[in-house]
Every structure is written in C-alpha cells, then in structure tokens.
Amino acid sequence: MKRTAVILMLALMTSGAASARQEETLEQLKARADAARPEQQPELCTQVAERELKLGLDAFKDSKFDEGHAALREMVSYSGKAQAAASSTGKHIKHTEIKIRQFSTRLHDLKMNVGADDQPAIQDAVDKLEEFRTALLQNMFGKKDK
C-alpha cells in the first residue's frame, strides 16, 4: 500500500513539473536558452526555434505577414545558436540537425502556400537553415584528423 502511494506521489510530482515546463512562456524559454550552459543550449534553442516556427506558421495562416516574418527571423536566429552550440560542444549534433531539417521542410511547404511577395524571405530562411544543417553534417561526418 505504501509503495503504491509513493509511486502515485512521484507520478503526480513528475506530471506537475512537466506541466510547469509546458506553461513556460516563450520569453522565459529564450532567457533560459541564452543563460544555459553550452551543452544545454542546442536543445533549448531548438525548442525556442520550434515555438517561433509555430508562431510564424500561424501568423501566415492568419494573414499576419509582418508577424510571420518576424517569427521566422527569430526561428532562424535560434536555429543558428543551436547549431553553433552543438558544433562547439559536440553535444546534440544529430538531434539538432534533425530538428533543423524538420524546420526547413515545414518552411518549404509554407513557401508553396504563400504569395509571391513572401516567397523570397521564406526561401532565404530555408537557405540559412540548410547552411546550418551542412555545418552540422560536416561536423558529424567530415574528415577526422588522426
């Protein structure tokens, strides 16, 4: 009986911590990402980038193009921070590359669904993300000095 109570208590505490993390605002997440240790930054920066991407996609969907472009600029900025931190620490390189590839794919899909005026800015963001991916892939698979 006691064992079940302890397990239940731990489950409730864990879900409460996850809920608190979920309620973290974007600004709080940005502050945490900027202040984090370098080996933690890739994960936190990709979380910021993912949330910014969602904001950007929603803004474009609602025809709020200025907000959409601003969110995409932030997404590219934090993707770059994630790439730089992953490359410099050697931590989370594969995960960061995967996330940036997903962002690039979603932007490519967005580009096909917006007007001609918005396409160049979105393509610029895709190009920048591809540069980050290339740097990560070179870091993972480039020639190693023996």
LUMDRENNU-573139 format. One record per residue (C-alpha): residue in three letters; x, y, z. Coordinates in nm, 3 decimals, always signed. Example, Ala and Ser with C-alpha at 12.3 -4.5 7.8 and 13.67 -1.06 7.14 Angstrom:
<atoms>
ATOM type       X       Y       Z
ATOM  ala  +1.230  -0.450  +0.780
ATOM  ser  +1.367  -0.106  +0.714
</atoms>
This chain:
<atoms>
ATOM type       X       Y       Z
ATOM  met  +0.000  +0.000  +0.000
ATOM  lys  +0.279  +0.240  +0.094
ATOM  arg  +0.465  +0.153  -0.224
ATOM  thr  +0.163  +0.238  -0.438
ATOM  ala  +0.121  +0.569  -0.254
ATOM  val  +0.487  +0.658  -0.313
ATOM  ile  +0.464  +0.570  -0.683
ATOM  leu  +0.146  +0.773  -0.717
ATOM  met  +0.309  +1.068  -0.540
ATOM  leu  +0.613  +1.055  -0.769
ATOM  ala  +0.389  +1.037  -1.075
ATOM  leu  +0.196  +1.344  -0.962
ATOM  met  +0.516  +1.538  -0.892
ATOM  thr  +0.658  +1.446  -1.232
ATOM  ser  +0.343  +1.547  -1.415
ATOM  gly  +0.335  +1.874  -1.219
ATOM  ala  +0.691  +1.954  -1.324
ATOM  ala  +0.609  +1.876  -1.686
ATOM  ser  +0.300  +2.095  -1.666
ATOM  ala  +0.502  +2.383  -1.521
ATOM  arg  +0.756  +2.347  -1.802
ATOM  gln  +0.472  +2.348  -2.058
ATOM  glu  +0.340  +2.675  -1.918
ATOM  glu  +0.676  +2.846  -1.962
ATOM  thr  +0.637  +3.149  -2.185
ATOM  leu  +0.843  +3.193  -2.497
ATOM  glu  +1.031  +3.483  -2.339
ATOM  gln  +1.116  +3.270  -2.034
ATOM  leu  +1.236  +2.989  -2.260
ATOM  lys  +1.450  +3.234  -2.457
ATOM  ala  +1.604  +3.368  -2.137
ATOM  arg  +1.673  +3.015  -2.015
ATOM  ala  +1.827  +2.919  -2.350
ATOM  asp  +2.051  +3.225  -2.356
ATOM  ala  +2.167  +3.166  -1.998
ATOM  ala  +2.211  +2.789  -2.023
ATOM  arg  +2.541  +2.604  -2.022
ATOM  pro  +2.674  +2.549  -2.375
ATOM  glu  +2.595  +2.176  -2.374
ATOM  gln  +2.229  +2.252  -2.288
ATOM  gln  +2.185  +2.528  -2.545
ATOM  pro  +2.126  +2.313  -2.854
ATOM  glu  +1.816  +2.153  -2.702
ATOM  leu  +1.678  +2.476  -2.556
ATOM  cys  +1.747  +2.679  -2.869
ATOM  thr  +1.573  +2.423  -3.090
ATOM  gln  +1.273  +2.440  -2.855
ATOM  val  +1.264  +2.819  -2.897
ATOM  ala  +1.303  +2.783  -3.275
ATOM  glu  +1.022  +2.528  -3.288
ATOM  arg  +0.786  +2.755  -3.097
ATOM  glu  +0.882  +3.053  -3.315
ATOM  leu  +0.819  +2.844  -3.625
ATOM  lys  +0.473  +2.755  -3.499
ATOM  leu  +0.402  +3.122  -3.430
ATOM  gly  +0.523  +3.211  -3.778
ATOM  leu  +0.314  +2.946  -3.948
ATOM  asp  +0.007  +3.052  -3.753
ATOM  ala  +0.070  +3.418  -3.841
ATOM  phe  +0.096  +3.340  -4.212
ATOM  lys  -0.221  +3.132  -4.187
ATOM  asp  -0.398  +3.431  -4.032
ATOM  ser  -0.255  +3.671  -4.296
ATOM  lys  -0.037  +3.849  -4.038
ATOM  phe  +0.264  +3.859  -4.264
ATOM  asp  +0.481  +4.101  -4.064
ATOM  glu  +0.440  +3.888  -3.750
ATOM  gly  +0.513  +3.578  -3.956
ATOM  his  +0.836  +3.718  -4.096
ATOM  ala  +0.948  +3.836  -3.750
ATOM  ala  +0.884  +3.491  -3.603
ATOM  leu  +1.075  +3.326  -3.887
ATOM  arg  +1.372  +3.558  -3.830
ATOM  glu  +1.374  +3.457  -3.462
ATOM  met  +1.344  +3.091  -3.560
ATOM  val  +1.646  +3.120  -3.790
ATOM  ser  +1.840  +3.306  -3.522
ATOM  tyr  +1.779  +3.040  -3.257
ATOM  ser  +1.845  +2.761  -3.506
ATOM  gly  +2.182  +2.924  -3.568
ATOM  lys  +2.250  +2.943  -3.195
ATOM  ala  +2.160  +2.574  -3.163
ATOM  gln  +2.392  +2.482  -3.449
ATOM  ala  +2.679  +2.688  -3.307
ATOM  ala  +2.639  +2.541  -2.958
ATOM  ala  +2.609  +2.185  -3.089
ATOM  ser  +2.916  +2.227  -3.309
ATOM  ser  +3.129  +2.385  -3.038
ATOM  thr  +3.038  +2.134  -2.765
ATOM  gly  +2.994  +1.823  -2.977
ATOM  lys  +2.666  +1.756  -2.792
ATOM  his  +2.325  +1.701  -2.951
ATOM  ile  +2.460  +1.740  -3.304
ATOM  lys  +2.240  +1.471  -3.459
ATOM  his  +1.925  +1.585  -3.280
ATOM  thr  +1.991  +1.949  -3.375
ATOM  glu  +2.042  +1.855  -3.740
ATOM  ile  +1.718  +1.656  -3.743
ATOM  lys  +1.520  +1.942  -3.590
ATOM  ile  +1.664  +2.197  -3.831
ATOM  arg  +1.581  +1.966  -4.124
ATOM  gln  +1.222  +1.947  -3.998
ATOM  phe  +1.208  +2.327  -3.974
ATOM  ser  +1.341  +2.357  -4.329
ATOM  thr  +1.083  +2.112  -4.461
ATOM  arg  +0.799  +2.299  -4.293
ATOM  leu  +0.922  +2.629  -4.435
ATOM  his  +0.949  +2.478  -4.781
ATOM  asp  +0.586  +2.367  -4.751
ATOM  leu  +0.491  +2.715  -4.632
ATOM  lys  +0.665  +2.873  -4.928
ATOM  met  +0.440  +2.678  -5.163
ATOM  asn  +0.131  +2.820  -4.992
ATOM  val  +0.207  +3.193  -4.971
ATOM  gly  +0.202  +3.474  -5.222
ATOM  ala  +0.493  +3.559  -5.447
ATOM  asp  +0.586  +3.859  -5.232
ATOM  asp  +0.652  +3.643  -4.926
ATOM  gln  +0.836  +3.359  -5.100
ATOM  pro  +1.185  +3.518  -5.124
ATOM  ala  +1.205  +3.582  -4.748
ATOM  ile  +1.095  +3.228  -4.673
ATOM  gln  +1.346  +3.091  -4.923
ATOM  asp  +1.620  +3.295  -4.753
ATOM  ala  +1.525  +3.132  -4.422
ATOM  val  +1.533  +2.786  -4.584
ATOM  asp  +1.876  +2.861  -4.733
ATOM  lys  +2.010  +2.971  -4.396
ATOM  leu  +1.875  +2.658  -4.228
ATOM  glu  +2.039  +2.445  -4.495
ATOM  glu  +2.371  +2.618  -4.421
ATOM  phe  +2.330  +2.526  -4.054
ATOM  arg  +2.250  +2.166  -4.148
ATOM  thr  +2.552  +2.146  -4.376
ATOM  ala  +2.778  +2.268  -4.096
ATOM  leu  +2.633  +2.009  -3.858
ATOM  leu  +2.668  +1.729  -4.113
ATOM  gln  +3.029  +1.828  -4.179
ATOM  asn  +3.085  +1.823  -3.805
ATOM  met  +2.938  +1.472  -3.783
ATOM  phe  +3.086  +1.320  -4.098
ATOM  gly  +3.373  +1.542  -4.202
ATOM  lys  +3.728  +1.416  -4.218
ATOM  lys  +3.877  +1.345  -3.879
ATOM  asp  +4.243  +1.417  -3.812
ATOM  lys  +4.425  +1.106  -3.700
</atoms>
